[in-house]
Amino acid sequence: MSYRVLLVCMGNICRSPTAEGVLRKYIKLNMLGDKVEVDSAGTHGYHVGEAPDSRTQRAASARGYNLSQLRARKVARQDLDYFDLILAMDRNNLDNLQRLATPEQQKRIRLFMDYARNFDDDEVPDPYYGLGHGFDLVLDMVEDAAQGLIEEIKKELGRP
């Protein structure tokens, strides 16, 4: 059995590629690489084909995550069928995804921060227009939620 996760923000150049990079590393550390597939996308196509924002890449690299190979793409309708779990970084993108989805597909769409253990926030703030420290906050939040998500995936897959 494989489990497929899609991480979604608006442009797919800051938050969702950060979450993809962090989750990929945690999947590898938990030896789930053969069981879990992860991807990211944006609800808007502003940056299709672009690498993650340079500030995002710098902040991620400082913590040992390499995002340089990732490229932005827009969520496609077939994603809503393909992925087992679709996680939005904020309520605005959650609403956009739910508008695209059938009632059956909506059951697989949630907020990424639902998996956080140390943050009470339900949204990962968009750091794009802010100061540099926002990218570190995104990493803190994403690392927290990704750890919780890995635990849930392990339960789903029947792994200890």
Secondary structure by P-SEA (a helix, b strand, c coil): cbbbbbbbcccccccaaaaaaaaaaaaaaacccccbbbbbbbcccccccccccaaaaaaaaaaccccccbbbbcccaaaaacccbbbbccaaaaaaaaaaccaaaaaaccccccccccccccccccccccccaaaaaaaaaaaaaaaaaaaaaaaaaccc
